[in-house]
């Protein structure tokens, strides 16, 4: 639902009822992920997309029906139409499970709060019951910021506590996902399937080395939605004028800056200096931090020398295995711009546990289902 947060925020502030159609499950190849929504208000205004156009007409009609009837949430399944690719169905061959519900903002003031937080770029999660007892189906609660306090309620009891715990874990991981809650004789006997919509703070890209390649990479990182920091110990090179696309330009020794800044599992560390006096203390630290990606630029000869120095500095083989060096995928890149594409392609591939191979060389589904850390692995 956060794909249309701006419009939903306006409708909630105006206490305007609307129908919300949300993708709650995906099988095979589908154009948009779980959590994507379409909404339709009482005047017939529609916003969002759940299929890139394949089934929007049918979803729009179902939304109008749910708004008019005011009944319980409805489920709809859309799959590939073999007989007529232009009929209601997904021509990409995937399958979508969609939940359509009426939302009355006056009865759910916490939603307006959640959408406002999303508009401000703050970490937010909304847990939406998509399977379970009819009286809970479609209900929501939200967590803001650090996730310690829930707004809204499902049952004002054990269900709230169980869902809040799962939602908090996903908010910290920065991932939208569907989770199962309860279903035993313990603290939460109700068996629920909950879709947790997560709007996380922007992931960080830390670029060390104020070189031409860093300028191109900072632009590419900005385009991909990263909060980009360029850091270099040389003030003559680390200037705002040279890196207009970076969110921050820091003059400091790289390892000293990395020691005091916040990182998490979504952080990408890109070392472009290929200078041992900067690289070795920086990489020694980075490879011991819980960051998502560590890459270093340089030739294969530079890479071999770098590994030797890191081993001498006490870095274990397990830690060294995390290092992506030479940095980037093999695209034949030569210019700074091409190299930036090569590096960001590797970061995307690594984050999504993908092969980095041409799709034409593979088989099976294009899109993978990822399991967030701490959620069942």
C-alpha positions in Angstrom: 0.0 0.0 0.0 3.0 2.3 0.4 3.3 2.6 -3.4 0.3 5.0 -3.2 1.0 6.5 0.3 0.6 10.1 -0.8 -2.9 9.7 -2.2 -4.0 7.5 0.7 -2.7 10.1 3.1 -4.9 12.7 1.5 -7.9 10.5 1.5 -7.4 9.6 5.2 -7.0 13.3 6.2 -10.3 14.0 4.3 -12.0 11.0 6.0 -12.8 9.8 2.5 -13.8 6.0 2.4 -12.0 4.0 -0.2 -11.5 0.4 -1.4 -8.0 -1.0 -1.2 -6.9 -3.9 -3.4 -3.6 -5.4 -2.3 -1.4 -8.2 -3.7 -1.1 -10.6 -0.8 0.6 -13.5 -2.6 2.4 -14.1 -5.9 3.2 -17.3 -7.7 5.5 -17.5 -10.7 6.5 -14.4 -12.6 4.4 -11.3 -11.8 5.1 -7.7 -12.7 4.7 -6.2 -9.2 5.6 -7.5 -5.7 3.5 -8.5 -2.7 2.2 -5.4 -0.9 1.5 -3.4 -4.0 -2.0 -1.8 -4.0 -4.7 -0.1 -6.0 -7.3 2.2 -4.3 -10.6 3.5 -5.5 -12.6 6.2 -3.7 -16.4 6.9 -3.6 -16.1 9.2 -6.7 -14.5 6.5 -8.8 -11.0 8.0 -8.7 -8.4 5.3 -8.9 -4.7 5.3 -8.0 -1.9 2.7 -8.2 -1.4 -0.5 -10.1 -1.0 -4.2 -9.2 -0.2 -5.8 -12.5 1.1 -3.2 -14.9 -2.3 -3.1 -16.6 -3.2 -6.8 -17.1 -6.0 -7.0 -14.6 -6.6 -3.4 -13.5 -10.1 -3.3 -15.0 -11.4 -6.3 -13.1 -9.8 -5.0 -9.9 -11.4 -1.6 -10.4 -14.8 -3.2 -10.7 -14.3 -5.3 -7.6 -13.2 -2.2 -5.7 -16.4 -0.4 -6.7 -18.5 -3.4 -5.6 -16.9 -3.6 -2.2 -17.3 0.1 -1.7 -20.9 0.0 -2.6 -21.8 -3.2 -0.6 -19.8 -2.3 2.5 -19.4 -6.0 3.2 -16.4 -8.0 4.4 -13.2 -8.1 2.5 -13.2 -10.1 -0.8 -10.5 -12.3 -2.4 -9.7 -12.5 -6.1 -7.3 -14.7 -7.9 -5.8 -13.8 -11.3 -3.7 -16.1 -13.5 -2.6 -16.6 -17.0 -5.4 -16.9 -19.7 -4.3 -19.5 -22.2 -7.3 -19.0 -24.5 -7.0 -15.3 -24.8 -4.0 -13.4 -23.6 -6.0 -10.2 -23.8 -8.7 -11.5 -21.4 -8.6 -11.0 -17.7 -5.3 -12.6 -16.8 -1.6 -12.2 -16.5 0.1 -12.6 -19.8 3.5 -12.9 -18.0 2.4 -16.3 -16.7 2.2 -15.4 -13.0 -0.6 -15.7 -10.5 -1.8 -13.0 -8.1 -3.9 -13.4 -4.9 -5.6 -10.0 -4.2 -7.4 -8.9 -1.1 -10.0 -6.1 -1.6 -11.4 -4.3 1.4 -13.3 -1.2 2.3 -11.4 1.3 4.4 -13.1 3.9 6.5 -10.3 6.3 7.6 -12.4 7.7 10.5 -12.4 4.2 12.1 -8.6 3.8 11.5 -6.8 7.0 12.4 -3.5 5.1 12.8 -3.4 4.7 9.0 -3.3 8.5 8.4 -0.4 8.6 10.9 1.4 5.8 9.1 1.0 7.4 5.7 2.3 10.7 7.0 5.4 9.0 8.4 6.0 7.4 4.9 5.7 10.8 3.3 8.3 12.2 5.7 10.6 9.3 4.8 10.5 7.7 8.2 10.6 4.0 8.9 7.0 2.7 9.1 5.3 -0.7 9.0 1.6 -1.6 8.7 0.5 -5.2 9.5 -2.6 -6.2 7.6 -4.4 -9.5 8.4 -4.9 -11.3 5.0 -6.0 -14.7 6.3 -7.7 -15.7 9.5 -11.0 -15.2 11.4 -13.5 -13.1 9.5 -13.7 -10.6 12.3 -9.9 -9.9 11.9 -9.6 -10.1 8.1 -8.3 -6.8 6.7 -7.6 -5.2 10.1 -4.3 -3.3 10.5 -1.9 -2.0 13.1 1.2 0.0 12.5 4.6 0.5 14.0 6.6 3.7 13.6 10.3 4.5 13.9 12.1 2.0 16.1 9.0 -0.2 16.2 8.6 -0.2 20.0 5.0 1.2 20.1 2.1 -0.1 18.0 -0.8 2.1 16.8 -4.2 0.5 16.1 -5.2 -2.9 17.3 -6.3 -6.3 16.2 -7.6 -7.7 19.5 -6.0 -5.5 22.2 -4.3 -8.7 23.5 -2.1 -11.6 22.6 -2.7 -11.3 18.9 -1.5 -7.7 19.0 1.6 -8.7 20.9 2.4 -11.6 18.5 1.9 -9.5 15.4 3.8 -6.6 16.8 6.8 -8.8 17.4 6.8 -10.1 13.8 6.2 -6.7 12.4 9.1 -5.2 14.4 11.5 -7.8 13.1 10.5 -7.0 9.5 10.7 -3.3 10.1 14.3 -3.7 11.3 15.1 -5.9 8.3 13.6 -3.3 6.0 11.5 -5.9 4.1 7.8 -6.3 3.2 6.8 -9.9 3.7 3.9 -12.2 4.7 4.3 -14.0 8.0 2.3 -16.6 9.9 1.3 -15.9 13.5 -0.2 -18.1 16.3 -2.2 -21.2 15.7 -1.3 -23.1 18.8 -2.6 -23.4 22.4 -0.1 -20.9 23.7 -0.3 -17.2 24.0 -1.8 -16.6 20.5 -4.3 -19.4 19.6 -5.6 -17.6 16.6 -3.9 -18.7 13.3 -3.3 -15.6 11.2 -1.5 -14.8 8.0 -0.3 -11.2 8.2 1.1 -9.1 5.3 3.6 -6.6 6.8 4.0 -3.5 4.6 7.4 -1.9 5.3 8.7 1.5 4.4 12.3 1.5 5.6 14.7 4.4 5.7 16.9 4.7 2.6 19.7 2.1 2.5 23.2 3.6 2.7 25.9 3.5 0.0 29.3 4.5 1.4 31.8 5.4 -1.3 35.4 5.7 -0.2 37.7 7.6 -2.5 36.8 10.9 -4.1 37.7 9.9 -7.7 35.9 10.2 -11.1 34.5 6.7 -10.6 33.0 7.8 -7.3 31.2 10.7 -9.0 29.5 8.3 -11.5 28.7 5.8 -8.7 27.2 8.4 -6.5 24.8 9.4 -9.3 23.9 5.8 -9.9 23.4 5.1 -6.2 21.2 8.2 -5.9 19.1 7.0 -8.8 18.6 3.6 -7.1 17.3 5.3 -3.9 20.4 5.0 -1.7 21.5 7.6 0.8 24.9 8.2 -0.7 28.0 9.3 1.3 31.4 10.0 -0.4 34.3 10.0 2.0 38.0 10.9 1.4 40.8 12.1 3.6 41.9 14.7 1.0 39.9 17.9 1.3 41.0 19.2 -2.1 39.1 16.2 -3.7 36.2 15.6 -1.3 34.1 18.6 -2.3 30.3 19.1 -2.8 31.0 20.6 -6.3 32.6 17.4 -7.4 29.8 15.2 -6.0 26.5 17.0 -6.5 24.5 13.7 -6.4 25.8 12.6 -3.0 23.8 13.2 0.1 26.9 13.8 2.1 30.6 14.5 1.3 32.8 13.8 4.3 36.5 14.7 4.7 38.0 12.1 7.1 40.1 9.0 7.1 37.9 6.3 5.7 38.3 3.8 8.5 37.8 6.5 11.1 34.5 7.6 9.5 33.3 4.0 9.2 34.0 3.4 12.9 31.6 6.1 13.9 28.8 6.0 11.4 25.7 3.8 11.4 25.5 0.8 9.1 23.1 -2.2 8.8 22.5 -5.2 6.6 21.4 -3.1 3.7 24.5 -0.9 3.6 26.8 -1.1 0.6 30.5 -0.2 1.2 32.4 0.6 -2.1 36.1 1.2 -1.8 37.5 3.0 -4.8 40.8 4.3 -3.5 43.0 1.3 -4.4 45.6 2.8 -2.1 46.8 0.5 0.7 47.2 3.1 3.4 43.4 3.8 3.0 42.2 0.4 1.9 43.7 -2.0 4.4 42.4 -0.4 7.7 39.1 0.4 6.0 38.5 -3.1 4.6 39.7 -4.8 7.8 37.0 -2.9 9.6 34.3 -3.2 6.9 34.6 -7.0 6.6 33.8 -7.3 10.3 30.7 -5.2 10.2 27.1 -6.4 9.6 26.9 -4.7 6.2 25.3 -6.2 3.1 28.0 -5.6 0.5 31.8 -4.8 0.6 33.5 -4.2 -2.7 36.9 -2.8 -3.6 38.3 -1.5 -6.9 41.6 -2.5 -8.5 43.3 -4.8 -10.9 43.7 -8.5 -10.2 47.3 -7.8 -9.2 46.1 -5.1 -6.8 43.5 -7.5 -5.5 46.1 -10.3 -4.8 48.4 -7.8 -3.0 45.4 -6.5 -1.1 44.5 -10.0 0.1 48.0 -10.6 1.2 48.1 -7.4 3.3 44.6 -8.2 4.8 45.8 -11.6 5.8 48.9 -10.1 7.4 46.5 -7.7 9.3 44.7 -10.7 10.8 41.6 -10.9 8.6 40.3 -14.5 8.5 39.5 -16.4 5.3 35.8 -16.4 6.2 35.8 -12.6 6.3 37.9 -12.3 3.1 35.3 -14.4 1.3 32.8 -11.5 1.8 35.0 -9.2 -0.3 33.9 -8.4 -3.8 37.1 -7.6 -5.6 37.7 -6.6 -8.3 34.4 -4.8 -7.7 31.5 -5.1 -10.1 30.1 -7.6 -12.7 32.0 -8.4 -15.9 30.3 -6.1 -18.3 33.4 -5.0 -20.1 33.0 -1.6 -18.4 35.7 1.1 -19.1 34.3 4.5 -18.4 33.3 5.8 -14.9 29.6 5.6 -16.0 29.9 2.0 -17.3 31.8 1.0 -14.2 29.1 2.5 -12.0 26.5 0.3 -13.8 28.8 -2.7 -13.3 29.1 -2.0 -9.5 25.4 -1.3 -8.9 24.5 -4.4 -10.9 26.6 -6.5 -8.6 25.1 -4.8 -5.5 21.5 -5.5 -6.8 22.4 -9.1 -7.7 24.0 -9.7 -4.3 21.1 -8.2 -2.4 18.6 -10.3 -4.3 20.7 -13.5 -4.1 20.7 -13.7 -7.9 23.2 -15.2 -10.3 24.1 -12.1 -12.3 23.8 -14.2 -15.4 21.7 -13.2 -18.5 18.1 -14.1 -18.0 18.1 -15.7 -21.4 20.6 -18.3 -20.1 18.4 -19.4 -17.2 15.1 -21.3 -16.6 12.4 -21.0 -14.0 10.9 -17.9 -12.3 12.5 -14.6 -12.9 11.7 -13.3 -9.5 12.9 -15.0 -6.3 11.2 -15.0 -2.9 13.7 -13.8 -0.2 13.5 -14.7 3.5 14.6 -11.8 5.7 17.3 -12.4 8.2 15.9 -13.7 11.4 12.6 -14.7 9.9 12.9 -18.5 9.6 16.4 -19.1 8.1 
